[in-house]
């Protein structure tokens, strides 16, 4: 299987390196400082499971090298999805599949509209990584990946992809309802990314503030209500289980969210893919989402204050 990875940050760099180490043909795509740094220094994965060192990965900024790839991992920010998909439309082969390993619940629909639903595989990534500098990835907790086709067809393709990822030692699951998985992941991402970005650090004191836990859970419940309004069957039991599983997981209180890492690096934030999505859909369905509105307002003010 020939694999292309677009975006060599925490997620793309980690999964691409794991697949490369497992013996697969992997080409990385990136630009700017990340491209130059990885060309010069390679990729280093410092993992609580197993460290990886890739001395000279095949990396370029030329998307046309993806013409012969069987599988493409898309790990760019959500606000870049449409632009990248438009470029890929004239490049990738008819038999290629693309896995969105991105934040939010809209990326798969954007990719399906431009590239065709038959090509798109959604994923819920449960992986705690941070990138102190380009090409250096610290994997601190979690090691789980859930995959599912957007068109819910041809599970034979998914099984082949699952087998490939299993060779890396990852915990892989196939879901028959990937949309639900994406919404359950968004339920966690909303408060986790929002809280860590606002306090500019991990949630080390989280357990000492009862109101923090209450607000975290209520933000999740708001997402659940929006998901249900959108026809996604996320139950109270699902929300409670997701909350307990994540907040009790090893390393939860030490993990740096992607929004926090972006903020500290001075990069554009994915606020509109998190709280922004919930607020937009809340208006559509006339549902109140006060916690998400507060998180969105405070994050936006913080962004504006730093520019």
C-alpha positions in Angstrom: 0.0 0.0 0.0 1.4 3.4 -1.1 0.5 6.2 1.4 0.6 9.9 1.2 0.3 12.1 4.4 -0.7 15.8 4.0 0.3 17.7 7.0 3.2 16.6 9.2 2.2 17.9 12.6 1.2 15.9 15.6 -1.3 13.5 14.0 0.0 13.3 10.4 3.6 13.0 11.6 2.8 10.3 14.1 0.6 8.1 12.0 2.9 8.5 8.9 6.0 7.6 10.9 4.3 4.6 12.4 3.2 3.3 9.0 6.7 4.0 7.6 8.3 2.1 10.4 5.9 -0.8 9.7 7.3 -1.1 6.2 4.9 0.9 4.1 5.8 3.3 1.3 5.0 6.7 2.9 5.4 10.2 1.4 4.9 13.3 3.5 3.5 16.6 2.2 4.2 19.9 4.0 5.4 23.5 3.4 7.4 26.2 5.0 9.4 25.7 8.2 8.0 22.3 8.8 9.1 21.1 5.4 12.6 22.5 5.7 13.1 21.3 9.3 12.1 17.7 8.6 14.3 17.7 5.5 17.2 18.7 7.6 16.5 16.9 10.9 14.0 14.1 10.1 11.2 13.1 12.4 11.5 12.0 16.0 8.6 10.4 17.9 9.0 10.4 21.7 6.3 8.0 22.7 5.2 6.4 26.0 4.8 3.2 23.9 7.9 3.2 21.7 10.2 5.9 20.4 10.7 6.2 16.6 13.4 8.0 14.7 13.0 8.6 10.9 16.3 10.0 9.6 15.4 10.9 6.1 11.6 10.7 5.4 10.4 11.3 1.9 8.9 14.8 2.2 7.9 17.4 -0.4 5.6 20.3 -1.0 4.5 18.9 -4.4 1.0 17.4 -4.2 1.4 15.7 -7.6 3.5 13.0 -6.1 0.2 11.7 -4.7 -1.0 10.5 -8.2 0.0 6.9 -7.5 -1.0 6.7 -3.9 -3.6 4.2 -2.7 -4.3 5.9 0.6 -4.0 9.6 1.6 -4.1 10.8 5.2 -5.3 14.3 5.4 -4.1 16.1 8.6 -4.4 19.8 7.8 -6.4 22.3 9.8 -10.1 22.2 9.1 -10.1 25.7 7.6 -7.8 24.4 4.8 -9.9 21.3 3.9 -11.8 22.8 0.9 -8.7 24.3 -0.7 -6.7 21.1 -0.4 -9.6 19.0 -1.7 -9.9 21.1 -4.8 -6.3 20.6 -5.6 -6.5 16.9 -5.0 -9.4 16.4 -7.3 -7.3 16.6 -10.4 -4.4 14.6 -8.9 -5.4 11.5 -7.0 -6.3 8.3 -8.8 -9.8 6.9 -9.2 -8.9 4.0 -6.8 -7.4 6.2 -4.0 -9.1 6.7 -0.6 -8.6 9.6 1.7 -8.8 9.5 5.5 -9.7 12.7 7.2 -7.8 12.9 10.5 -9.0 16.4 11.4 -11.0 18.2 14.0 -14.6 18.9 13.6 -17.6 17.2 12.0 -17.7 18.9 8.6 -14.5 17.9 6.9 -15.8 14.5 5.5 -18.8 16.2 3.9 -16.6 18.8 2.3 -14.3 16.0 0.9 -17.2 13.9 -0.2 -18.8 16.9 -2.1 -15.5 17.6 -4.0 -13.9 14.1 -4.3 -16.9 11.8 -4.1 -18.3 10.0 -1.0 -16.9 6.7 -2.2 -13.4 7.9 -1.6 -13.8 9.4 1.9 -13.1 7.6 5.2 -13.8 9.4 8.4 -11.8 8.9 11.6 -12.1 9.6 15.2 -8.5 10.0 16.5 -7.8 9.5 20.2 -4.1 10.4 20.5 -2.5 12.9 22.8 0.5 14.5 21.1 2.3 17.8 21.2 4.9 19.3 18.8 7.5 21.5 20.6 9.2 22.1 17.2 8.7 20.9 13.6 9.6 17.2 13.3 9.6 16.5 17.1 6.4 14.8 18.3 5.8 13.9 21.9 3.2 11.1 22.3 2.0 11.3 25.9 -1.3 9.3 26.1 -4.0 7.4 24.2 -3.4 5.2 21.1 -6.8 4.6 19.5 -8.2 5.1 16.0 -11.8 4.6 14.8 -12.4 4.4 11.0 -15.6 4.4 9.0 -16.7 5.0 5.4 -18.9 8.0 4.8 -21.0 6.0 2.2 -21.2 3.0 4.5 -20.2 0.7 1.6 -17.4 -1.7 0.7 -16.1 -2.7 4.1 -13.4 -4.8 2.3 -11.5 -1.6 1.7 -11.7 -0.6 5.3 -10.5 -4.0 6.4 -7.4 -3.7 4.3 -6.7 -0.3 5.8 -7.4 -1.6 9.3 -4.9 -4.4 8.7 -2.3 -1.9 7.6 -2.7 0.3 10.7 -2.7 -2.8 13.0 0.8 -3.5 11.9 1.8 -0.3 13.7 0.5 -1.5 17.0 -2.4 0.9 17.1 -5.8 0.0 18.5 -8.1 0.2 15.5 -11.8 -0.1 15.3 -14.2 0.0 12.4 -17.5 1.9 12.9 -20.7 1.5 11.0 -21.7 5.0 12.2 -18.7 7.2 11.8 -20.8 10.3 12.0 -21.8 9.4 15.5 -18.1 8.8 16.4 -17.2 12.2 15.1 -19.8 13.9 17.1 -18.8 12.1 20.3 -15.2 13.2 19.6 -16.4 16.8 19.1 -18.2 16.6 22.5 -14.7 16.1 24.1 -12.9 18.5 21.9 -15.2 21.4 22.6 -14.6 21.8 26.3 -11.1 20.3 26.4 -9.7 22.6 23.7 -11.6 25.6 25.0 -10.6 25.2 28.7 -6.9 24.5 28.0 -6.6 27.4 25.6 -8.3 29.8 28.0 -6.1 28.9 31.0 -3.0 28.6 28.7 -2.1 25.2 30.1 -3.2 21.7 30.8 -6.0 20.9 33.2 -3.8 19.9 36.2 -6.2 21.6 38.7 -9.3 20.4 37.0 -10.3 17.9 39.7 -10.0 20.5 42.5 -12.7 22.8 40.9 -16.1 21.1 40.9 -17.5 23.9 38.7 -14.9 23.0 36.1 -16.2 19.5 35.8 -19.8 20.7 35.8 -19.1 23.2 33.0 -17.1 20.6 31.0 -19.9 18.2 31.1 -22.6 20.8 30.3 -20.6 21.9 27.3 -20.7 18.2 26.2 -24.5 18.0 26.8 -25.0 21.1 24.5 -23.1 19.3 21.8 -25.2 16.2 22.3 -28.4 18.2 21.9 -27.2 19.7 18.7 -26.1 16.3 17.4 -29.6 14.9 18.1 -31.2 17.8 16.3 -29.0 17.0 13.3 -30.2 13.4 13.3 -27.2 11.8 15.1 -28.2 9.3 17.8 -26.0 10.3 20.6 -27.7 9.2 23.9 -27.3 10.4 27.5 -25.5 7.1 28.1 -23.1 7.8 25.3 -22.3 11.3 26.6 -21.8 10.0 30.2 -19.5 7.2 29.0 -17.5 9.5 26.8 -17.0 12.0 29.6 -16.0 9.4 32.2 -13.7 7.6 29.8 -11.8 10.7 28.7 -11.5 12.6 32.0 -10.3 9.4 33.8 -7.8 8.5 31.1 -4.1 8.5 31.9 -2.4 11.8 31.1 -5.7 13.7 30.7 -4.6 16.4 33.1 -1.2 16.8 31.5 -2.2 16.9 27.8 -1.9 20.0 25.7 -4.8 20.4 23.3 -4.4 21.3 19.7 -6.0 24.7 20.2 -3.6 25.4 23.1 -0.6 24.4 20.9 -1.8 26.5 18.0 -2.3 29.5 20.3 1.1 29.2 21.9 2.7 28.9 18.4 0.8 32.0 17.1 -1.1 29.9 14.6 -4.7 30.5 13.5 -7.2 28.7 15.8 -9.9 26.2 14.8 -12.5 27.9 16.9 -15.1 27.9 14.1 -14.7 24.1 13.7 -15.4 23.6 17.4 -17.6 26.1 19.3 -18.4 28.0 16.0 -20.0 24.9 14.5 -22.2 24.4 17.6 -23.3 28.0 17.7 -24.2 28.0 14.0 -26.3 24.8 14.3 -27.8 26.0 17.6 -29.2 29.0 15.7 -30.5 26.7 12.9 -32.4 24.6 15.5 -33.2 27.3 18.0 -31.3 25.6 20.8 -29.6 27.4 23.6 -25.8 26.7 24.0 -24.6 29.2 26.7 -21.4 27.4 27.6 -20.3 27.2 24.0 -21.1 30.8 23.5 -19.0 31.9 26.5 -16.1 29.7 25.3 -16.4 31.1 21.8 -16.6 34.7 23.0 -13.6 34.4 25.3 -11.4 32.6 22.8 -12.3 35.2 20.1 -11.4 38.1 22.5 -8.1 36.4 23.3 -7.3 36.0 19.6 -8.2 39.6 18.9 -6.1 40.8 21.9 -3.0 39.0 20.6 -3.2 40.5 17.1 
